[in-house]
Amino acid sequence: MKELDTSGYSCPEPVIMTKKALKDSPEGLDVTVDNRASKENVTRYTTALGYSVRTEEGKGCWILHIAR
C-alpha cells in the first residue's frame, strides 16, 4: 500500500495531499499525520468519499490506514 507522510504540514495541506495521492492509489493508502486537526480532517474527508479509516497511534503521530 502506498504511504504518504504529511508530518510538519498543517491543515488543509494534509487533506489536499491525501486527495492527490488517492488519485494515484484509489484503493487506499497509509497517511501519517502529526497533529489532531489533520487526523480528524483527513479522516472526515476520506470517510465522506466512502473509505474506511483505521487509526494507529505512533510516537508523536498517527497512521491512518485508508482503504475501500
N, C-alpha and C positions, 0 to 999 in steps of 0.2 A: 504494500500500500504506500502511496506517495506521502511524504512528510513535508509539513510546512511549519517553519519556526517564525512566529510573529513577535517574539520577545523583544522588548525595547520599543515597540510601537504602541501608540495609544489610539483609541477609537476615534474615528471609524476605520482607520487603516487596516487592522486585522480582519475586519469584515470584508473590505474591498479585496484584500489579498486572498481571502478564502474564496470569494466569489470567482476571482480569476483562476485560482487553482482548480476549482470544481469544473471549470470548462474543459480543462485538460484531463481531469480524472473524475468523470461524472459518477463513478460507482462509490467514491468516497476517498477520504484521506485522514491523516492524523495531523491535527493542528496544535502546536504548542503556544500557549499564551502565558503571560506573566502578571496579569492583573485581573481582578474580579470583573471589572466592567467589560473587558474584552471577552472573558469566559461567558458571561451572560449574553452579550450581544451576538457573538458568533453562534452560540447555542440557539438563541431565538431565531436568528436568520436561517440557519440550516434546517431546523425543525419546521419552519414555515414552508420550506421547499420540499418537505416530505422525507427528510433524512432522519435517521435515529442517531442519537449522540450519547456516547458512554464517556464519562469523565473519569480520568485517573489523576490523582493528585501526586505531584512530584515535589522535589525540594525547591520551593520558591516559584513553582509554576504548575500549570495544569495541562494535561494532554487530552485533547478532545478527539475521540475516535468517532469519526463521522462516516456513516455507511447507509446504503439504500436498504 
